[in-house]
Amino acid sequence: TCWRSGRPSPAARQVQAVYALAFVREMGCTEAELRAWLPGACGGRPIAWREQGADIALNGGRVSMGWQTREPRRIAQITLPRLEVHFEARSVDGPSWQAFMRHFDLYTQRGGG
C-alpha cells in the first residue's frame, strides 16, 4: 500500500509482531529462490547449508531451517510455487530471535502491482 506521493505507507512494511521459537510456514517461492535470498535475509550471517535446509549462526546460538517442496498452488491459469519451511531458534535469546525474523520477513516480502 502506498501514499499518493508513491512512498510506502507503514502498512506496506508490516510484519508479524511475535515469533514462536519454532514454527512452520508456507512460502510462495522455489527452493532456488529461497537459497538465493537467504544470505541477505540472514543479514550476512554465516550459513551452513544442508540438502533441504540451512543453519544460521545467531549470537552464540543458531537458527535451523528446513524446507520441503509442496505441490504448486493453482489459481485459474496461475501456478505459484510453494515451500513448507520449518524455523527453529536454538540457544538464541528472545530479542535476537525477534529481530532476526523481522529482518527475514521484510527481506523476503514480495508484492505485486
N, CA and C atoms as an extended XYZ file, in Angstrom:
339
Properties=species:S:1:pos:R:3:atomname:S:1:resname:S:1:resid:I:1 pbc="F F F"
N         0.844       -1.170        0.000 N   THR     1
C         0.000        0.000        0.000 CA  THR     1
C         0.893        1.237        0.000 C   THR     1
N         0.577        2.208       -0.860 N   CYS     2
C         1.385        3.415       -0.954 CA  CYS     2
C         0.521        4.651       -0.741 C   CYS     2
N         1.187        5.702       -0.256 N   TRP     3
C         0.544        7.007       -0.173 CA  TRP     3
C         0.474        7.576       -1.573 C   TRP     3
N        -0.280        8.639       -1.758 N   ARG     4
C        -0.383        9.282       -3.071 CA  ARG     4
C         0.969        9.761       -3.575 C   ARG     4
N         1.868       10.064       -2.657 N   SER     5
C         3.209       10.515       -3.033 CA  SER     5
C         4.029        9.387       -3.654 C   SER     5
N         3.539        8.138       -3.508 N   GLY     6
C         4.281        6.991       -4.011 CA  GLY     6
C         5.142        6.335       -2.952 C   GLY     6
N         5.280        6.980       -1.782 N   ARG     7
C         6.065        6.406       -0.689 CA  ARG     7
C         5.257        5.308       -0.011 C   ARG     7
N         5.919        4.237        0.417 N   PRO     8
C         5.187        3.159        1.085 CA  PRO     8
C         4.553        3.638        2.388 C   PRO     8
N         3.336        3.213        2.624 N   SER     9
C         2.685        3.515        3.896 CA  SER     9
C         3.234        2.551        4.943 C   SER     9
N         3.072        2.871        6.232 N   PRO    10
C         3.546        1.955        7.275 CA  PRO    10
C         2.958        0.553        7.135 C   PRO    10
N         1.740        0.434        6.642 N   ALA    11
C         1.113       -0.879        6.484 CA  ALA    11
C         1.820       -1.727        5.437 C   ALA    11
N         2.533       -1.104        4.515 N   ALA    12
C         3.207       -1.841        3.452 CA  ALA    12
C         4.378       -2.655        3.979 C   ALA    12
N         4.919       -2.290        5.137 N   ARG    13
C         6.080       -2.992        5.669 CA  ARG    13
C         5.763       -3.669        7.000 C   ARG    13
N         4.532       -4.057        7.152 N   GLN    14
C         4.096       -4.680        8.393 CA  GLN    14
C         4.541       -6.142        8.432 C   GLN    14
N         5.012       -6.574        9.576 N   VAL    15
C         5.400       -7.969        9.767 CA  VAL    15
C         4.738       -8.490       11.036 C   VAL    15
N         4.876       -9.763       11.232 N   GLN    16
C         4.343      -10.419       12.417 CA  GLN    16
C         4.893       -9.760       13.676 C   GLN    16
N         4.095       -9.659       14.727 N   ALA    17
C         4.517       -8.981       15.958 CA  ALA    17
C         5.438       -9.846       16.822 C   ALA    17
N         5.130      -11.112       16.980 N   VAL    18
C         5.913      -12.010       17.841 CA  VAL    18
C         6.086      -13.342       17.119 C   VAL    18
N         7.281      -13.904       17.218 N   TYR    19
C         7.587      -15.173       16.573 CA  TYR    19
C         7.857      -16.243       17.631 C   TYR    19
N         7.200      -17.387       17.512 N   ALA    20
C         7.479      -18.527       18.391 CA  ALA    20
C         8.895      -19.017       18.109 C   ALA    20
N         9.486      -19.721       19.063 N   LEU    21
C        10.848      -20.225       18.883 CA  LEU    21
C        10.930      -21.336       17.837 C   LEU    21
N         9.811      -21.950       17.519 N   ALA    22
C         9.749      -22.950       16.456 CA  ALA    22
C         8.379      -22.842       15.801 C   ALA    22
N         8.357      -22.816       14.485 N   PHE    23
C         7.093      -22.759       13.761 CA  PHE    23
C         7.301      -23.208       12.318 C   PHE    23
N         6.199      -23.449       11.640 N   VAL    24
C         6.203      -23.855       10.235 CA  VAL    24
C         5.380      -22.837        9.470 C   VAL    24
N         5.852      -22.494        8.277 N   ARG    25
C         5.078      -21.592        7.433 CA  ARG    25
C         5.222      -22.006        5.982 C   ARG    25
N         4.247      -21.601        5.197 N   GLU    26
C         4.287      -21.823        3.759 CA  GLU    26
C         4.820      -20.557        3.105 C   GLU    26
N         5.774      -20.727        2.199 N   MET    27
C         6.312      -19.584        1.464 CA  MET    27
C         6.066      -19.803       -0.022 C   MET    27
N         5.708      -18.755       -0.706 N   GLY    28
C         5.434      -18.822       -2.140 CA  GLY    28
C         6.686      -18.575       -2.950 C   GLY    28
N         7.604      -19.539       -2.927 N   CYS    29
C         8.848      -19.403       -3.680 CA  CYS    29
C         9.394      -20.794       -3.978 C   CYS    29
N        10.385      -20.851       -4.836 N   THR    30
C        11.061      -22.113       -5.119 CA  THR    30
C        12.234      -22.274       -4.156 C   THR    30
N        12.773      -23.484       -4.081 N   GLU    31
C        13.956      -23.702       -3.252 CA  GLU    31
C        15.119      -22.852       -3.748 C   GLU    31
N        15.284      -22.747       -5.058 N   ALA    32
C        16.375      -21.937       -5.621 CA  ALA    32
C        16.228      -20.466       -5.212 C   ALA    32
N        15.000      -19.944       -5.231 N   GLU    33
C        14.784      -18.551       -4.812 CA  GLU    33
C        15.130      -18.376       -3.340 C   GLU    33
N        14.666      -19.285       -2.483 N   LEU    34
C        14.949      -19.169       -1.056 CA  LEU    34
C        16.452      -19.226       -0.805 C   LEU    34
N        17.155      -20.128       -1.471 N   ARG    35
C        18.614      -20.221       -1.301 CA  ARG    35
C        19.305      -18.935       -1.748 C   ARG    35
N        18.803      -18.310       -2.801 N   ALA    36
C        19.394      -17.051       -3.280 CA  ALA    36
C        19.118      -15.906       -2.313 C   ALA    36
N        17.947      -15.903       -1.682 N   TRP    37
C        17.580      -14.833       -0.749 CA  TRP    37
C        18.263      -14.970        0.600 C   TRP    37
N        18.557      -16.195        1.010 N   LEU    38
C        18.992      -16.450        2.384 CA  LEU    38
C        20.180      -15.616        2.867 C   LEU    38
N        21.248      -15.452        2.095 N   PRO    39
C        22.363      -14.631        2.618 CA  PRO    39
C        21.921      -13.219        3.022 C   PRO    39
N        21.106      -12.566        2.205 N   GLY    40
C        20.622      -11.229        2.544 CA  GLY    40
C        19.573      -11.255        3.636 C   GLY    40
N        18.682      -12.258        3.586 N   ALA    41
C        17.620      -12.367        4.581 CA  ALA    41
C        18.182      -12.658        5.966 C   ALA    41
N        19.376      -13.237        6.021 N   CYS    42
C        20.021      -13.560        7.293 CA  CYS    42
C        21.017      -12.476        7.709 C   CYS    42
N        21.013      -11.367        7.020 N   GLY    43
C        21.880      -10.246        7.384 CA  GLY    43
C        23.361      -10.552        7.228 C   GLY    43
N        23.718      -11.440        6.306 N   GLY    44
C        25.113      -11.764        6.069 CA  GLY    44
C        25.736      -12.681        7.107 C   GLY    44
N        24.933      -13.257        7.979 N   ARG    45
C        25.461      -14.179        8.998 CA  ARG    45
C        25.934      -15.471        8.345 C   ARG    45
N        26.857      -16.187        8.995 N   PRO    46
C        27.338      -17.461        8.434 CA  PRO    46
C        26.198      -18.476        8.291 C   PRO    46
N        26.205      -19.172        7.156 N   ILE    47
C        25.179      -20.173        6.860 CA  ILE    47
C        25.866      -21.507        6.593 C   ILE    47
N        25.406      -22.548        7.257 N   ALA    48
C        25.842      -23.915        6.966 CA  ALA    48
C        24.705      -24.562        6.177 C   ALA    48
N        24.945      -24.831        4.903 N   TRP    49
C        23.907      -25.360        4.025 CA  TRP    49
C        23.736      -26.864        4.217 C   TRP    49
N        22.509      -27.318        4.141 N   ARG    50
C        22.168      -28.736        4.130 CA  ARG    50
C        21.377      -29.009        2.857 C   ARG    50
N        21.096      -30.284        2.581 N   GLU    51
C        20.396      -30.624        1.345 CA  GLU    51
C        19.070      -29.872        1.212 C   GLU    51
N        18.238      -29.911        2.219 N   GLN    52
C        16.972      -29.165        2.190 CA  GLN    52
C        16.856      -28.335        3.457 C   GLN    52
N        17.881      -27.525        3.694 N   GLY    53
C        17.856      -26.698        4.879 CA  GLY    53
C        19.132      -25.915        5.053 C   GLY    53
N        19.180      -25.197        6.163 N   ALA    54
C        20.342      -24.377        6.479 CA  ALA    54
C        20.349      -24.096        7.970 C   ALA    54
N        21.549      -23.915        8.509 N   ASP    55
C        21.727      -23.486        9.889 CA  ASP    55
C        22.446      -22.147        9.847 C   ASP    55
N        21.887      -21.165       10.538 N   ILE    56
C        22.423      -19.804       10.530 CA  ILE    56
C        22.915      -19.473       11.931 C   ILE    56
N        24.171      -19.023       12.028 N   ALA    57
C        24.728      -18.623       13.321 CA  ALA    57
C        24.067      -17.327       13.762 C   ALA    57
N        23.638      -17.294       15.038 N   LEU    58
C        22.976      -16.099       15.560 CA  LEU    58
C        23.315      -15.918       17.040 C   LEU    58
N        24.185      -14.985       17.345 N   ASN    59
C        24.525      -14.598       18.719 CA  ASN    59
C        24.803      -15.783       19.648 C   ASN    59
N        25.699      -16.650       19.252 N   GLY    60
C        26.074      -17.787       20.075 CA  GLY    60
C        25.149      -18.984       19.956 C   GLY    60
N        24.042      -18.832       19.270 N   GLY    61
C        23.108      -19.931       19.030 CA  GLY    61
C        22.985      -20.149       17.538 C   GLY    61
N        21.856      -20.714       17.147 N   ARG    62
C        21.649      -20.904       15.713 CA  ARG    62
C        20.170      -20.964       15.389 C   ARG    62
N        19.890      -20.649       14.153 N   VAL    63
C        18.554      -20.778       13.585 CA  VAL    63
C        18.628      -21.938       12.610 C   VAL    63
N        17.795      -22.933       12.818 N   SER    64
C        17.733      -24.071       11.900 CA  SER    64
C        16.505      -23.920       11.025 C   SER    64
N        16.726      -24.054        9.739 N   MET    65
C        15.637      -24.004        8.771 CA  MET    65
C        15.670      -25.287        7.953 C   MET    65
N        14.515      -25.823        7.711 N   GLY    66
C        14.388      -26.968        6.815 CA  GLY    66
C        13.193      -26.717        5.920 C   GLY    66
N        13.222      -27.238        4.706 N   TRP    67
C        12.104      -26.993        3.805 CA  TRP    67
C        11.822      -28.201        2.932 C   TRP    67
N        10.569      -28.233        2.489 N   GLN    68
C        10.106      -29.271        1.580 CA  GLN    68
C         9.282      -28.609        0.498 C   GLN    68
N         9.511      -29.024       -0.731 N   THR    69
C         8.722      -28.516       -1.844 CA  THR    69
C         7.338      -29.149       -1.788 C   THR    69
N         6.331      -28.335       -1.948 N   ARG    70
C         4.943      -28.804       -1.977 CA  ARG    70
C         4.377      -28.604       -3.377 C   ARG    70
N         3.244      -29.227       -3.634 N   GLU    71
C         2.584      -29.046       -4.925 CA  GLU    71
C         2.297      -27.564       -5.142 C   GLU    71
N         2.510      -27.079       -6.349 N   PRO    72
C         2.223      -25.657       -6.611 CA  PRO    72
C         0.748      -25.343       -6.377 C   PRO    72
N         0.495      -24.103       -5.992 N   ARG    73
C        -0.876      -23.633       -5.816 CA  ARG    73
C        -1.355      -23.139       -7.186 C   ARG    73
N        -2.522      -23.582       -7.583 N   ARG    74
C        -3.072      -23.171       -8.873 CA  ARG    74
C        -4.314      -22.323       -8.641 C   ARG    74
N        -4.310      -21.149       -9.231 N   ILE    75
C        -5.449      -20.237       -9.174 CA  ILE    75
C        -5.749      -19.844      -10.614 C   ILE    75
N        -6.871      -20.351      -11.137 N   ALA    76
C        -7.215      -20.166      -12.552 CA  ALA    76
C        -6.030      -20.659      -13.387 C   ALA    76
N        -5.406      -19.774      -14.181 N   GLN    77
C        -4.288      -20.189      -15.026 CA  GLN    77
C        -2.934      -19.830      -14.415 C   GLN    77
N        -2.948      -19.393      -13.168 N   ILE    78
C        -1.708      -19.022      -12.487 CA  ILE    78
C        -1.225      -20.197      -11.642 C   ILE    78
N         0.063      -20.467      -11.705 N   THR    79
C         0.675      -21.509      -10.886 CA  THR    79
C         1.719      -20.854      -10.006 C   THR    79
N         1.593      -21.031       -8.685 N   LEU    80
C         2.521      -20.431       -7.726 CA  LEU    80
C         3.299      -21.523       -7.004 C   LEU    80
N         4.632      -21.386       -6.925 N   PRO    81
C         5.418      -22.385       -6.206 CA  PRO    81
C         5.119      -22.321       -4.709 C   PRO    81
N         5.364      -23.444       -4.008 N   ARG    82
C         5.145      -23.491       -2.560 CA  ARG    82
C         6.257      -24.270       -1.885 C   ARG    82
N         6.742      -23.725       -0.787 N   LEU    83
C         7.671      -24.427        0.088 CA  LEU    83
C         7.081      -24.440        1.483 C   LEU    83
N         7.196      -25.571        2.166 N   GLU    84
C         6.865      -25.641        3.583 CA  GLU    84
C         8.185      -25.457        4.320 C   GLU    84
N         8.288      -24.377        5.092 N   VAL    85
C         9.555      -24.031        5.739 CA  VAL    85
C         9.399      -24.133        7.253 C   VAL    85
N        10.317      -24.869        7.884 N   HIS    86
C        10.352      -25.048        9.334 CA  HIS    86
C        11.456      -24.146        9.894 C   HIS    86
N        11.128      -23.350       10.888 N   PHE    87
C        12.077      -22.460       11.562 CA  PHE    87
C        12.217      -22.908       13.014 C   PHE    87
N        13.442      -22.886       13.536 N   GLU    88
C        13.647      -23.186       14.948 CA  GLU    88
C        14.860      -22.418       15.460 C   GLU    88
N        14.654      -21.677       16.557 N   ALA    89
C        15.749      -20.957       17.220 CA  ALA    89
C        16.307      -21.857       18.303 C   ALA    89
N        17.615      -22.060       18.296 N   ARG    90
C        18.266      -22.911       19.289 CA  ARG    90
C        19.326      -22.108       20.014 C   ARG    90
N        19.177      -21.995       21.328 N   SER    91
C        20.112      -21.244       22.184 CA  SER    91
C        20.249      -19.787       21.733 C   SER    91
N        19.140      -19.192       21.337 N   VAL    92
C        19.104      -17.792       20.895 CA  VAL    92
C        18.204      -17.024       21.853 C   VAL    92
N        18.662      -15.842       22.309 N   ASP    93
C        17.825      -15.037       23.208 CA  ASP    93
C        16.642      -14.454       22.433 C   ASP    93
N        15.572      -14.202       23.147 N   GLY    94
C        14.330      -13.724       22.550 CA  GLY    94
C        14.459      -12.490       21.684 C   GLY    94
N        15.091      -11.396       22.173 N   PRO    95
C        15.194      -10.193       21.344 CA  PRO    95
C        15.975      -10.425       20.037 C   PRO    95
N        17.027      -11.225       20.098 N   SER    96
C        17.795      -11.512       18.873 CA  SER    96
C        16.956      -12.292       17.873 C   SER    96
N        16.192      -13.263       18.370 N   TRP    97
C        15.318      -14.061       17.510 CA  TRP    97
C        14.247      -13.194       16.859 C   TRP    97
N        13.611      -12.341       17.653 N   GLN    98
C        12.563      -11.473       17.107 CA  GLN    98
C        13.130      -10.539       16.035 C   GLN    98
N        14.291       -9.956       16.298 N   ALA    99
C        14.923       -9.048       15.326 CA  ALA    99
C        15.320       -9.807       14.058 C   ALA    99
N        15.860      -11.004       14.225 N   PHE   100
C        16.248      -11.816       13.065 CA  PHE   100
C        15.037      -12.091       12.176 C   PHE   100
N        13.938      -12.538       12.784 N   MET   101
C        12.752      -12.888       11.998 CA  MET   101
C        12.098      -11.672       11.360 C   MET   101
N        12.095      -10.534       12.051 N   ARG   102
C        11.550       -9.313       11.427 CA  ARG   102
C        12.350       -8.968       10.176 C   ARG   102
N        13.688       -9.029       10.291 N   HIS   103
C        14.536       -8.734        9.123 CA  HIS   103
C        14.278       -9.758        8.012 C   HIS   103
N        14.214      -11.043        8.376 N   PHE   104
C        13.959      -12.098        7.398 CA  PHE   104
C        12.653      -11.829        6.650 C   PHE   104
N        11.594      -11.543        7.397 N   ASP   105
C        10.289      -11.310        6.773 CA  ASP   105
C        10.292      -10.086        5.863 C   ASP   105
N        10.886       -8.996        6.310 N   LEU   106
C        10.923       -7.804        5.467 CA  LEU   106
C        11.759       -8.048        4.210 C   LEU   106
N        12.844       -8.779        4.346 N   TYR   107
C        13.713       -9.050        3.201 CA  TYR   107
C        13.025       -9.942        2.162 C   TYR   107
N        12.245      -10.907        2.643 N   THR   108
C        11.642      -11.864        1.708 CA  THR   108
C        10.231      -11.474        1.270 C   THR   108
N         9.714      -10.353        1.747 N   GLN   109
C         8.379       -9.917        1.299 CA  GLN   109
C         8.398       -9.641       -0.184 C   GLN   109
N         7.323      -10.094       -0.827 N   ARG   110
C         7.170       -9.811       -2.247 CA  ARG   110
C         5.810       -9.165       -2.428 C   ARG   110
N         5.728       -8.299       -3.374 N   GLY   111
C         4.459       -7.623       -3.611 CA  GLY   111
C         4.137       -7.633       -5.095 C   GLY   111
N         2.933       -7.360       -5.395 N   GLY   112
C         2.514       -7.312       -6.801 CA  GLY   112
C         2.044       -5.918       -7.157 C   GLY   112
N         1.725       -5.754       -8.365 N   GLY   113
C         1.217       -4.441       -8.753 CA  GLY   113
C         1.204       -4.289      -10.226 C   GLY   113
